[in-house]
Structures are given as C-alpha cells and as structure tokens.
Amino acid sequence: MSIVSYNRERAVAYARKWAFRRNPAYYNFDLLGGDCTNFASQCLFAGLGIMNYTPDLGWFYRSLTSRAAAWTGVEYFYQFLIANGKGTGVGNGAGPFAEEIDISALQIGDFIQLGRGTGDFYHTPVVVGFNGDEPLLAAHTYDALDRPLNTYRYEKLRCLHVLGGRE
C-alpha cells in the first residue's frame, strides 16, 4: 500500500468553489441533519482522490444510499480519520488518515470540529486560510467562506490534521 500526499491547495480550491453552492455530484444533506461533514469529505476527497470502500466502516460516497457513515457524520468522520492515522483503520488502512493536533499547528485543508461541553461534536468546517493566527473556515449547513473561528459559538473544539492517504 502506497502513501499519497494530500493536496491542501486543491482541497481549499474546492471549498472556495462550493462553499455557497452544492455540487450536484453529491446529495445535499441540509434537511437530513446537516451538510457540513459531507462538504468536509468532498474537500478532503478533492485534495486526496482516495476513498475506503469498506462497507459500513469505511469512508466513501457513491450515492445517498451507498455511502459510509464517516462521509457525512461528524463523529464517524473523526473516528475514521484518527483510527486510520493510528493504523487501526478498516480495509487495510486505505483512504485518508489524520491526527488530532493543537489549534496552533493547523494548516489549510485541515478540519476543526466544534462541540458542546458534553463532548457532543456537531460541526466540521475546513480551514481555508488564516488572519494572523485566527483560522478562517468554509462550511456547509450554515454556509460560510473565510469565516473566522472566533465568530462561532462552541464549548469544545478539536483539530484534525490530514497526514495523507493510502491506496
């Protein structure tokens, strides 16, 4: 299995193109709990080009009815990327992998997940730039582009640094 580099610029270009629109190649989940992680997955795929087609536990999208929970679910997205980063992922570790990092180490193309004090994470924007040290985000559900992190209301956050992918 070979390692593929994550093209952060391509992921951010995708985010900038589709932040206020919906790519017709993907279902719009706005009315089914939100489209933020679907959009994050699209950005990640744009920068990597690899999916993990393991049924139920992978990270893939074919259609509304043929997709992994990790493609659209905030917690499943996190669990897949982190497990794959530790080499404990499914499907021999194919697809993207990441590690949780401190906010000061974020780069463009990485992801921030926002949560409640209870530990329930509910939003997955993508980092598209910085204003000084302040991450600027793009997201769906509450569509945004270049929105400063400090304009969001949240009690917890976690940062996912994409390391690459395996094919």
C-alpha distance (Angstrom), angle and dihedral (degrees) to the residues before:
residue distance angle dihedral
M1 . . .
S2 3.79 . .
I3 3.81 128.9 .
V4 3.79 117.5 -119.7
S5 3.81 122.0 -158.1
Y6 3.78 119.6 -120.5
N7 3.79 111.4 -121.1
R8 3.80 100.7 -143.0
E9 3.79 94.3 -178.1
R10 3.81 91.5 55.0
A11 3.83 90.8 49.1
V12 3.81 91.0 50.9
A13 3.82 92.4 45.5
Y14 3.80 88.1 54.3
A15 3.81 91.0 48.9
R16 3.80 91.3 50.3
K17 3.81 92.1 48.8
W18 3.81 96.4 48.5
A19 3.84 104.7 29.2
F20 3.81 93.6 105.9
R21 3.80 97.8 26.5
R22 3.80 137.5 52.1
N23 3.79 122.5 -117.7
P24 3.82 104.6 -127.6
A25 3.83 89.6 -142.4
Y26 3.83 88.2 73.5
Y27 3.78 132.1 52.9
N28 3.81 115.5 -109.6
F29 3.82 107.8 -121.7
D30 3.82 95.9 -172.6
L31 3.81 91.5 114.7
L32 3.82 94.5 40.0
G33 3.80 99.5 62.6
G34 3.79 99.5 -58.6
D35 3.79 141.7 -51.8
C36 3.82 100.4 -122.8
T37 3.80 99.7 103.5
N38 3.80 91.8 39.2
F39 3.81 86.8 56.4
A40 3.82 91.7 44.8
S41 3.81 89.3 52.1
Q42 3.79 91.3 49.3
C43 3.82 89.9 52.6
L44 3.80 91.0 47.6
F45 3.80 91.5 49.0
A46 3.83 90.8 48.0
G47 3.80 88.9 56.5
L48 3.80 96.7 42.6
G49 3.80 111.9 22.0
I50 3.82 95.5 -151.3
M51 3.80 129.5 110.2
N52 3.79 132.5 -175.0
Y53 3.81 107.9 -130.7
T54 3.80 96.6 -167.7
P55 3.83 104.8 139.8
D56 3.82 114.0 -107.0
L57 3.81 96.3 -12.8
G58 3.81 103.1 51.8
W59 3.79 131.9 83.1
F60 3.80 112.2 -109.7
Y61 3.80 145.8 118.8
R62 3.79 127.5 -151.6
S63 3.82 99.4 146.5
L64 3.79 142.9 -33.2
T65 3.79 90.0 -74.6
S66 3.81 97.7 36.3
R67 3.78 108.5 56.6
A68 3.77 140.2 101.4
A69 3.79 121.3 -106.5
A70 3.82 87.2 -122.9
W71 3.81 89.6 65.4
T72 3.81 93.6 63.8
G73 3.81 109.0 12.8
V74 3.81 119.8 88.7
E75 3.81 96.1 -144.9
Y76 3.81 94.8 39.0
F77 3.84 90.5 50.6
Y78 3.80 89.5 54.0
Q79 3.80 94.5 44.6
F80 3.80 93.3 49.2
L81 3.82 95.4 48.3
I82 3.81 94.8 45.0
A83 3.83 95.2 44.5
N84 3.80 89.9 47.6
G85 3.81 88.9 49.7
K86 3.80 90.9 54.5
G87 3.79 91.6 47.2
T88 3.79 91.8 -112.3
G89 3.79 94.9 107.0
V90 3.78 126.3 121.0
G91 3.78 127.9 -101.4
N92 3.79 93.7 37.7
G93 3.79 90.4 -59.6
A94 3.81 96.3 -65.8
G95 3.79 117.0 163.0
P96 3.80 132.8 29.8
F97 3.78 125.0 -18.4
A98 3.78 133.5 -168.1
E99 3.76 145.7 172.0
E100 3.77 131.9 -135.5
I101 3.81 110.7 -110.1
D102 3.77 141.6 175.0
I103 3.79 115.5 -86.4
S104 3.82 90.2 -114.2
A105 3.83 90.3 65.7
L106 3.83 97.0 53.5
Q107 3.79 120.2 128.1
I108 3.77 131.4 -169.1
G109 3.80 110.7 -77.7
D110 3.80 92.6 34.4
F111 3.80 122.7 115.6
I112 3.78 135.7 -122.9
Q113 3.78 121.3 -158.9
L114 3.79 119.1 -156.0
G115 3.80 122.5 -151.0
R116 3.75 149.3 172.2
G117 3.80 124.8 -103.0
T118 3.81 88.1 -100.3
G119 3.81 89.7 66.3
D120 3.80 94.3 -105.9
F121 3.80 106.3 140.7
Y122 3.79 115.2 -155.2
H123 3.83 112.1 167.2
T124 3.84 135.6 52.3
P125 3.81 115.0 -169.1
V126 3.81 123.4 172.4
V127 3.81 123.0 -125.4
V128 3.82 108.8 -117.5
G129 3.79 100.4 167.8
F130 3.78 147.2 -30.6
N131 3.78 137.1 -107.4
G132 3.78 98.7 -154.9
D133 3.81 102.4 -52.1
E134 3.81 93.7 -23.5
P135 3.84 113.3 106.8
L136 3.80 115.5 -129.4
L137 3.78 113.4 -146.8
A138 3.79 141.7 -156.5
A139 3.78 120.5 -157.5
H140 3.78 148.0 158.0
T141 3.81 130.3 -134.2
Y142 3.80 87.4 45.2
D143 3.78 92.1 32.2
A144 3.77 113.4 -136.7
L145 3.78 141.6 162.2
D146 3.80 123.6 -171.7
R147 3.81 89.5 -2.8
P148 3.82 110.8 161.9
L149 3.78 114.4 -120.5
N150 3.81 90.2 -129.2
T151 3.83 90.1 66.7
Y152 3.82 91.8 65.1
R153 3.80 124.1 87.8
Y154 3.79 113.0 -132.6
E155 3.79 139.8 135.0
K156 3.81 99.5 -149.9
L157 3.75 135.9 23.0
R158 3.76 137.4 -175.1
C159 3.77 128.2 -167.2
L160 3.81 125.6 -141.2
H161 3.78 118.7 -156.7
V162 3.80 111.8 -161.5
L163 3.80 110.2 -136.2
G164 3.81 98.1 -177.0
G165 3.78 138.2 -90.1
R166 3.77 143.2 -86.4
E167 3.78 126.8 -130.2
